[in-house]
Amino acid sequence: MQLEKNDDSSQTLSENDPADDDQADHDPADNEPVNTDPEQAQPPARIEVGPPPDGGYGWVCVMCVFLVNAHTWGINSSYGIFLAHYLDTNTFPGASDLDFAFVGGLSLSMAQFIAPVATITTRKWGTRTTLVIGIILQSAALLGASWSTEIWQLFLSQAVCFGFGMGMQFSATVGIIPQWFGRRRSLANGIGTAGSGIGGLIYSLASSAMIQRWGTGWAFRILAISSAAACGFSAIIIRDRNKAIGAVQIAFHASLLKRPEFLLTLAWGCFSVLGYVALLFSIPSYANTVGLTVSQGSILGAMFNLGGGLGRPVIGYVSDSFGRINTALVSTFLAGLFSLVIWIFAKSFGVLIFYALIGGAVAPTFTTTVAPVGTEVVGLQLLPSALSIFWLSVVIPSTFAEPIALWLRTDNGTNFLHAQIFTGFMYMGAAISLWLVRAWKISELQKTGADGDPVKREAEIRDNDAVPRQPVVARTVSRVPSVTSKAKAAKGLFTVVKV
């Protein structure tokens, strides 16, 4: 059997070794036939010819993902500016505050709702075609919003159609960076996702200036032109490695839902999105309730996105050294803590700027780390299918997060205290969910660790882009966890180890 080893120690097996077929059908311990998990029964991956992971063309793909995120999520992040404008003016007569809140929520939820479709189109037609479809939908949505005169037209354009376009592009690119990087995967992913924050910074300031000078119509048209140009350029030069790694492009991989650790990861995502969306869209309007101007509110929204733009690469860099689940857990906890101990008491422009910067750095932890953390939980091959389920699971939280935040306001919409507490508690719930995932991960490493060394085994897992999954042997086993296994799992909650 030939074994090729790239610089990042990722391994690709030759397809012509008959010994591999025997090992795939028999348990090496007892030489009896086994029923392997269908997730394991993937065809041999062909050898990748091209630049090795952790460098080369992978950095070009990082730049492409950065541009796509900047001109999709970045534009969507600036909706807080449009929301503040809608709430202060009578742009759409008869529309309520909740109507405008649902516009922002639907743009996010539709982006996640379309994920299975994007997974299917990527499998059938490739990444580039999926990106082109998304670009067309997003451009049509922004142009349609520019001529909208009634609230239902805004729902169809800025909410539904824009969300579909953004989701097609995001779903097609979110799993690409992990395919190109191993040792520096989280750093590269952090740089790519930083586009959301940098784009949000630029478009928050630009949208505010364009609305004040030319109105919302021309603001939308300029956004449509700039986003189509940048995303179109990225679609031309981006390259995936789906075939090289044998990626499983299944829209809804139901067997993943049988794993408790995967369900807990979904809970982390749902709670995080509830807190993040409520925070993202509420910052500019909250500024108005404490006596700040519209311009200052737009600056706060921009600083919040700047914090995300600067914080994402830092989180990625720390993840590669401190552990991906560890970093995501700490960052999620800090997002909730900052909401409860800083945002609630922030009344002045200076304190809010401080909160926007540090809170913005950790608030988008889920979108920053979902791909690396997902790889730790299900493995690289199943990541596209897992991400598809991730996005479906946060459709409802994305839709209702901002309406809930606005509904929780008191004193005729001038008191955000309940919304602030809600945001903080959602992040805390997310942290608890990921804490349990971490305990599972440590337990798995201890059970399958090389020579009982979980750190050494973790290095092997990271190098091989896989998570250990024991084959399901055709024998009767008890499904009731033993007292010993429960004790080991509980011990994992407090074990200090890099995961």
C-alpha positions as semicolon CSV with decimal commas, in nm:
position;residue;x (nm);y (nm);z (nm)
1;M;0,000;0,000;0,000
2;Q;0,137;0,335;-0,101
3;L;0,103;0,624;0,136
4;E;0,154;0,984;0,030
5;K;0,198;1,242;0,299
6;N;0,160;1,615;0,244
7;D;0,329;1,884;0,449
8;D;0,040;1,900;0,695
9;S;0,054;1,523;0,749
10;S;-0,283;1,472;0,578
11;Q;-0,282;1,128;0,417
12;T;-0,422;0,995;0,090
13;L;-0,447;0,624;0,020
14;S;-0,372;0,458;-0,312
15;E;-0,673;0,298;-0,479
16;N;-0,505;-0,022;-0,597
17;D;-0,428;-0,205;-0,273
18;P;-0,657;-0,508;-0,228
19;A;-0,572;-0,526;0,142
20;D;-0,778;-0,214;0,203
21;D;-1,092;-0,386;0,075
22;D;-1,048;-0,668;0,325
23;Q;-0,995;-0,428;0,612
24;A;-1,304;-0,233;0,514
25;D;-1,522;-0,545;0,548
26;H;-1,372;-0,714;0,858
27;D;-1,296;-0,620;1,211
28;P;-0,919;-0,634;1,251
29;A;-0,962;-0,761;1,607
30;D;-1,174;-1,073;1,549
31;N;-1,169;-1,106;1,169
32;E;-1,549;-1,120;1,163
33;P;-1,770;-0,925;0,920
34;V;-1,890;-0,597;1,057
35;N;-2,168;-0,360;0,965
36;T;-1,991;-0,028;0,934
37;D;-2,168;0,299;0,967
38;P;-2,272;0,415;0,617
39;E;-2,095;0,739;0,696
40;Q;-1,771;0,540;0,701
41;A;-1,829;0,357;0,375
42;Q;-1,700;0,623;0,141
43;P;-1,517;0,549;-0,184
44;P;-1,139;0,585;-0,176
45;A;-1,031;0,942;-0,225
46;R;-0,824;1,005;-0,534
47;I;-0,484;1,167;-0,495
48;E;-0,494;1,545;-0,504
49;V;-0,265;1,693;-0,769
50;G;-0,187;2,052;-0,691
51;P;-0,069;2,276;-0,411
52;P;-0,057;2,109;-0,072
53;P;-0,286;2,216;0,214
54;D;-0,169;2,484;0,456
55;G;-0,043;2,703;0,176
56;G;-0,032;2,763;-0,195
57;Y;-0,365;2,814;-0,367
58;G;-0,542;2,771;-0,035
59;W;-0,462;3,133;0,050
60;V;-0,626;3,245;-0,275
61;C;-0,937;3,059;-0,164
62;V;-0,916;3,235;0,173
63;M;-0,920;3,568;-0,010
64;C;-1,221;3,458;-0,217
65;V;-1,415;3,348;0,091
66;F;-1,322;3,677;0,259
67;L;-1,466;3,874;-0,035
68;V;-1,783;3,664;-0,051
69;N;-1,844;3,706;0,322
70;A;-1,774;4,080;0,303
71;H;-2,028;4,131;0,026
72;T;-2,298;3,899;0,162
73;W;-2,291;3,887;0,543
74;G;-2,123;4,229;0,549
75;I;-2,412;4,383;0,357
76;N;-2,661;4,199;0,574
77;S;-2,484;4,326;0,887
78;S;-2,554;4,681;0,773
79;Y;-2,929;4,613;0,795
80;G;-2,916;4,764;1,143
81;I;-2,857;5,099;0,969
82;F;-3,157;5,046;0,742
83;L;-3,362;4,931;1,042
84;A;-3,282;5,246;1,238
85;H;-3,378;5,452;0,930
86;Y;-3,706;5,261;0,885
87;L;-3,796;5,303;1,253
88;D;-3,728;5,679;1,247
89;T;-3,905;5,755;0,918
90;N;-4,229;5,667;0,747
91;T;-4,063;5,503;0,448
92;F;-4,327;5,230;0,428
93;P;-4,661;5,366;0,556
94;G;-4,853;5,124;0,776
95;A;-4,554;4,902;0,856
96;S;-4,484;4,826;1,223
97;D;-4,155;4,788;1,408
98;L;-4,199;4,411;1,409
99;D;-4,245;4,410;1,032
100;F;-3,904;4,568;0,988
101;A;-3,753;4,332;1,246
102;F;-3,884;4,033;1,051
103;V;-3,721;4,166;0,734
104;G;-3,378;4,139;0,896
105;G;-3,459;3,807;1,059
106;L;-3,590;3,652;0,739
107;S;-3,283;3,753;0,540
108;L;-3,077;3,544;0,782
109;S;-3,316;3,252;0,813
110;M;-3,369;3,224;0,438
111;A;-2,992;3,211;0,394
112;Q;-2,987;2,909;0,621
113;F;-3,309;2,757;0,487
114;I;-3,162;2,739;0,136
115;A;-2,854;2,547;0,256
116;P;-2,978;2,198;0,151
117;V;-3,052;2,329;-0,197
118;A;-2,703;2,478;-0,216
119;T;-2,557;2,145;-0,106
120;I;-2,743;1,964;-0,384
121;T;-2,646;2,216;-0,655
122;T;-2,283;2,200;-0,540
123;R;-2,288;1,822;-0,570
124;K;-2,455;1,822;-0,914
125;W;-2,310;2,132;-1,081
126;G;-2,015;2,239;-0,868
127;T;-1,924;2,529;-0,643
128;R;-1,891;2,789;-0,918
129;T;-2,243;2,735;-1,054
130;T;-2,390;2,758;-0,705
131;L;-2,208;3,087;-0,652
132;V;-2,339;3,229;-0,980
133;I;-2,696;3,141;-0,883
134;G;-2,646;3,315;-0,550
135;I;-2,500;3,627;-0,712
136;I;-2,796;3,657;-0,949
137;L;-3,048;3,620;-0,665
138;Q;-2,869;3,868;-0,440
139;S;-2,833;4,131;-0,711
140;A;-3,199;4,096;-0,810
141;A;-3,300;4,128;-0,442
142;L;-3,105;4,450;-0,385
143;L;-3,232;4,604;-0,708
144;G;-3,587;4,501;-0,619
145;A;-3,552;4,656;-0,273
146;S;-3,438;4,982;-0,433
147;W;-3,776;5,020;-0,607
148;S;-3,991;4,887;-0,323
149;T;-4,273;5,114;-0,209
150;E;-4,471;4,874;0,012
151;I;-4,363;4,653;0,298
152;W;-4,457;4,327;0,124
153;Q;-4,221;4,418;-0,159
154;L;-3,943;4,469;0,094
155;F;-4,021;4,128;0,243
156;L;-3,986;3,958;-0,096
157;S;-3,670;4,145;-0,197
158;Q;-3,451;4,243;0,099
159;A;-3,571;3,954;0,314
160;V;-3,648;3,641;0,111
161;C;-3,463;3,684;-0,219
162;F;-3,156;3,843;-0,062
163;G;-3,144;3,564;0,196
164;F;-3,159;3,299;-0,075
165;G;-2,876;3,463;-0,268
166;M;-2,660;3,509;0,039
167;G;-2,726;3,152;0,152
168;M;-2,634;2,997;-0,181
169;Q;-2,298;3,175;-0,177
170;F;-2,227;3,111;0,190
171;S;-2,316;2,741;0,179
172;A;-2,100;2,691;-0,129
173;T;-1,792;2,849;0,031
174;V;-1,813;2,782;0,406
175;G;-1,658;2,435;0,381
176;I;-1,381;2,521;0,134
177;I;-1,118;2,664;0,369
178;P;-1,107;2,356;0,598
179;Q;-1,035;2,148;0,287
180;W;-0,717;2,342;0,215
181;F;-0,575;2,371;0,566
182;G;-0,489;2,135;0,850
183;R;-0,251;2,272;1,111
184;R;-0,354;2,633;1,039
185;R;-0,718;2,557;0,962
186;S;-0,874;2,778;1,228
187;L;-0,646;3,072;1,149
188;A;-0,729;3,053;0,779
189;N;-1,099;3,011;0,857
190;G;-1,086;3,312;1,091
191;I;-0,933;3,528;0,818
192;G;-1,199;3,417;0,570
193;T;-1,488;3,481;0,807
194;A;-1,336;3,818;0,904
195;G;-1,478;3,940;0,576
196;S;-1,818;3,954;0,744
197;G;-1,691;4,200;1,003
198;I;-1,481;4,412;0,769
199;G;-1,761;4,420;0,514
200;G;-2,008;4,509;0,787
201;L;-1,780;4,793;0,901
202;I;-1,748;4,939;0,551
203;Y;-2,111;4,894;0,452
204;S;-2,247;5,023;0,783
205;L;-2,065;5,353;0,734
206;A;-2,123;5,363;0,360
207;S;-2,494;5,276;0,385
208;S;-2,553;5,549;0,641
209;A;-2,380;5,807;0,422
210;M;-2,560;5,691;0,106
211;I;-2,903;5,690;0,273
212;Q;-2,854;6,042;0,404
213;R;-2,729;6,175;0,068
214;W;-2,922;5,977;-0,196
215;G;-3,188;5,780;-0,007
216;T;-3,241;5,407;0,029
217;G;-3,306;5,352;-0,342
218;W;-2,960;5,443;-0,465
219;A;-2,802;5,289;-0,158
220;F;-2,946;4,950;-0,258
221;R;-2,841;4,993;-0,624
222;I;-2,482;5,072;-0,530
223;L;-2,476;4,770;-0,298
224;A;-2,605;4,551;-0,581
225;I;-2,332;4,663;-0,823
226;S;-2,042;4,638;-0,577
227;S;-2,145;4,298;-0,440
228;A;-2,200;4,148;-0,786
229;A;-1,854;4,260;-0,899
230;A;-1,668;4,128;-0,592
231;C;-1,857;3,799;-0,564
232;G;-1,835;3,740;-0,938
233;F;-1,457;3,778;-0,927
234;S;-1,439;3,531;-0,637
235;A;-1,659;3,279;-0,818
236;I;-1,419;3,278;-1,113
237;I;-1,100;3,199;-0,923
238;I;-1,213;2,996;-0,620
239;R;-1,140;2,622;-0,620
240;D;-1,271;2,346;-0,392
241;R;-1,127;2,003;-0,308
242;N;-1,456;1,815;-0,272
243;K;-1,351;1,530;-0,501
244;A;-1,000;1,511;-0,359
245;I;-1,121;1,451;-0,004
246;G;-1,432;1,250;-0,096
247;A;-1,669;1,507;0,056
248;V;-2,019;1,375;0,130
249;Q;-2,257;1,629;-0,025
250;I;-2,586;1,507;0,122
251;A;-2,849;1,772;0,185
252;F;-2,988;1,611;0,502
253;H;-2,773;1,337;0,657
254;A;-3,032;1,203;0,901
255;S;-2,794;0,961;1,073
256;L;-2,603;1,256;1,218
257;L;-2,908;1,338;1,428
258;K;-2,859;1,011;1,615
259;R;-2,539;1,143;1,772
260;P;-2,590;1,325;2,104
261;E;-2,273;1,526;2,053
262;F;-2,403;1,653;1,719
263;L;-2,738;1,753;1,874
264;L;-2,552;1,945;2,144
265;T;-2,352;2,123;1,875
266;L;-2,682;2,218;1,710
267;A;-2,802;2,358;2,042
268;W;-2,483;2,566;2,066
269;G;-2,562;2,710;1,725
270;C;-2,929;2,785;1,797
271;F;-2,861;2,964;2,125
272;S;-2,568;3,156;1,973
273;V;-2,773;3,277;1,678
274;L;-3,057;3,393;1,904
275;G;-2,811;3,608;2,096
276;Y;-2,607;3,727;1,799
277;V;-2,893;3,839;1,574
278;A;-3,066;4,021;1,858
279;L;-2,742;4,200;1,941
280;L;-2,638;4,274;1,583
281;F;-2,959;4,447;1,478
282;S;-3,032;4,615;1,815
283;I;-2,708;4,809;1,864
284;P;-2,791;5,107;1,633
285;S;-3,152;5,138;1,753
286;Y;-3,042;5,101;2,117
287;A;-2,807;5,397;2,066
288;N;-3,103;5,614;1,971
289;T;-3,286;5,524;2,294
290;V;-2,999;5,650;2,512
291;G;-2,983;5,988;2,342
292;L;-2,723;5,929;2,071
293;T;-2,763;6,054;1,715
294;V;-2,831;5,847;1,405
295;S;-2,472;5,905;1,295
296;Q;-2,340;5,779;1,628
297;G;-2,565;5,474;1,601
298;S;-2,419;5,392;1,260
299;I;-2,068;5,431;1,404
300;L;-2,156;5,185;1,681
301;G;-2,281;4,935;1,425
302;A;-1,959;4,982;1,230
303;M;-1,744;4,935;1,542
304;F;-1,935;4,619;1,627
305;N;-1,851;4,482;1,283
306;L;-1,492;4,604;1,315
307;G;-1,463;4,407;1,637
308;G;-1,580;4,100;1,451
309;G;-1,340;4,165;1,166
310;L;-1,044;4,195;1,400
311;G;-1,156;3,926;1,642
312;R;-1,221;3,643;1,396
313;P;-0,856;3,595;1,286
314;V;-0,745;3,618;1,649
315;I;-0,997;3,353;1,750
316;G;-0,876;3,137;1,462
317;Y;-0,512;3,177;1,557
318;V;-0,579;3,098;1,923
319;S;-0,793;2,798;1,822
320;D;-0,502;2,630;1,647
321;S;-0,291;2,657;1,963
322;F;-0,545;2,638;2,245
323;G;-0,794;2,398;2,085
324;R;-1,089;2,466;1,859
325;I;-1,365;2,361;2,096
326;N;-1,189;2,526;2,390
327;T;-1,163;2,858;2,208
328;A;-1,522;2,849;2,084
329;L;-1,642;2,769;2,438
330;V;-1,451;3,054;2,603
331;S;-1,549;3,304;2,333
332;T;-1,917;3,210;2,356
333;F;-1,910;3,248;2,733
334;L;-1,743;3,589;2,706
335;A;-2,008;3,706;2,459
336;G;-2,277;3,634;2,717
337;L;-2,075;3,781;3,003
338;F;-2,007;4,107;2,816
339;S;-2,376;4,143;2,734
340;L;-2,475;4,106;3,097
341;V;-2,205;4,312;3,267
342;I;-2,121;4,580;3,008
343;W;-2,404;4,633;2,759
344;I;-2,673;4,661;3,027
345;F;-2,485;4,948;3,196
346;A;-2,356;5,118;2,880
347;K;-2,528;5,454;2,835
348;S;-2,256;5,678;2,696
349;F;-2,106;5,679;2,348
350;G;-1,757;5,593;2,474
351;V;-1,866;5,289;2,676
352;L;-2,080;5,166;2,388
353;I;-1,783;5,197;2,152
354;F;-1,579;4,988;2,395
355;Y;-1,853;4,727;2,418
356;A;-1,905;4,720;2,041
357;L;-1,536;4,643;1,986
358;I;-1,489;4,370;2,247
359;G;-1,842;4,233;2,220
360;G;-1,822;4,230;1,842
361;A;-1,501;4,028;1,861
362;V;-1,666;3,733;2,039
363;A;-2,035;3,769;1,946
364;P;-2,003;3,595;1,604
365;T;-1,811;3,300;1,748
366;F;-2,054;3,046;1,603
367;T;-2,015;3,159;1,242
368;T;-1,639;3,197;1,295
369;T;-1,575;2,852;1,439
370;V;-1,864;2,635;1,316
371;A;-1,659;2,474;1,038
372;P;-1,353;2,387;1,252
373;V;-1,570;2,274;1,544
374;G;-1,794;2,077;1,309
375;T;-1,486;1,902;1,174
376;E;-1,387;1,805;1,528
377;V;-1,732;1,653;1,585
378;V;-1,813;1,474;1,257
379;G;-1,492;1,476;1,050
380;L;-1,396;1,655;0,731
381;Q;-1,577;1,428;0,486
382;L;-1,914;1,474;0,655
383;L;-1,865;1,847;0,715
384;P;-2,072;1,968;0,414
385;S;-2,368;1,755;0,521
386;A;-2,329;1,861;0,884
387;L;-2,318;2,228;0,788
388;S;-2,636;2,186;0,587
389;I;-2,813;2,065;0,902
390;F;-2,651;2,341;1,107
391;W;-2,803;2,608;0,886
392;L;-3,146;2,445;0,884
393;S;-3,143;2,427;1,263
394;V;-3,093;2,802;1,302
395;V;-3,365;2,910;1,057
396;I;-3,623;2,968;1,332
397;P;-3,378;3,138;1,575
398;S;-3,262;3,371;1,297
399;T;-3,618;3,461;1,202
400;F;-3,745;3,541;1,549
401;A;-3,437;3,670;1,734
402;E;-3,480;4,040;1,649
403;P;-3,863;4,038;1,677
404;I;-3,819;3,886;2,024
405;A;-3,566;4,154;2,116
406;L;-3,800;4,433;2,000
407;W;-4,098;4,270;2,172
408;L;-3,903;4,255;2,499
409;R;-3,850;4,631;2,499
410;T;-4,049;4,823;2,756
411;D;-4,146;5,189;2,814
412;N;-4,269;5,232;2,456
413;G;-3,959;5,078;2,307
414;T;-3,707;5,290;2,497
415;N;-3,591;5,031;2,751
416;F;-3,381;4,740;2,621
417;L;-3,309;4,578;2,959
418;H;-3,510;4,261;2,901
419;A;-3,366;4,224;2,552
420;Q;-3,015;4,263;2,691
421;I;-3,075;3,994;2,955
422;F;-3,223;3,767;2,689
423;T;-2,911;3,810;2,473
424;G;-2,676;3,731;2,759
425;F;-2,868;3,422;2,868
426;M;-2,880;3,284;2,514
427;Y;-2,502;3,298;2,494
428;M;-2,474;3,130;2,832
429;G;-2,700;2,849;2,715
430;A;-2,482;2,811;2,407
431;A;-2,169;2,791;2,623
432;I;-2,322;2,516;2,838
433;S;-2,413;2,313;2,528
434;L;-2,062;2,338;2,389
435;W;-1,917;2,255;2,731
436;L;-2,099;1,920;2,710
437;V;-1,966;1,866;2,357
438;R;-1,617;1,925;2,492
439;A;-1,673;1,661;2,761
440;W;-1,781;1,412;2,494
441;K;-1,473;1,491;2,284
442;I;-1,237;1,435;2,576
443;S;-1,414;1,108;2,661
444;E;-1,373;0,988;2,302
445;L;-1,007;1,079;2,300
446;Q;-0,947;0,891;2,621
447;K;-1,123;0,581;2,487
448;T;-0,938;0,575;2,155
449;G;-0,620;0,759;2,252
450;A;-0,284;0,626;2,139
451;D;-0,108;0,476;2,440
452;G;-0,362;0,646;2,664
453;D;-0,238;0,988;2,560
454;P;-0,538;1,199;2,449
455;V;-0,316;1,485;2,336
456;K;-0,118;1,257;2,107
457;R;-0,436;1,105;1,970
458;E;-0,579;1,452;1,912
459;A;-0,275;1,539;1,702
460;E;-0,336;1,230;1,489
461;I;-0,703;1,318;1,451
462;R;-0,616;1,672;1,348
463;D;-0,355;1,558;1,096
464;N;-0,583;1,302;0,937
465;D;-0,885;1,537;0,924
466;A;-1,106;1,283;1,099
467;V;-1,284;1,214;1,423
468;P;-1,259;0,863;1,567
469;R;-1,577;0,667;1,512
470;Q;-1,573;0,305;1,619
471;P;-1,728;0,069;1,360
472;V;-2,067;-0,069;1,453
473;V;-1,996;-0,439;1,502
474;A;-2,274;-0,687;1,433
475;R;-2,313;-0,799;1,790
476;T;-2,551;-0,714;2,071
477;V;-2,429;-0,438;2,299
478;S;-2,595;-0,261;2,585
479;R;-2,720;0,087;2,505
480;V;-2,734;0,185;2,872
481;P;-2,421;0,378;2,972
482;S;-2,230;0,219;3,257
483;V;-2,154;0,404;3,579
484;T;-1,788;0,411;3,477
485;S;-1,861;0,571;3,138
486;K;-2,084;0,830;3,305
487;A;-1,809;0,912;3,553
488;K;-1,554;0,950;3,274
489;A;-1,787;1,177;3,081
490;A;-1,845;1,391;3,390
491;K;-1,471;1,409;3,449
492;G;-1,432;1,547;3,097
493;L;-1,626;1,857;3,199
494;F;-1,336;1,969;3,416
495;T;-1,037;1,813;3,238
496;V;-0,779;2,059;3,111
497;V;-0,674;1,939;2,765
498;K;-0,639;2,083;2,416
499;V;-0,953;1,997;2,218
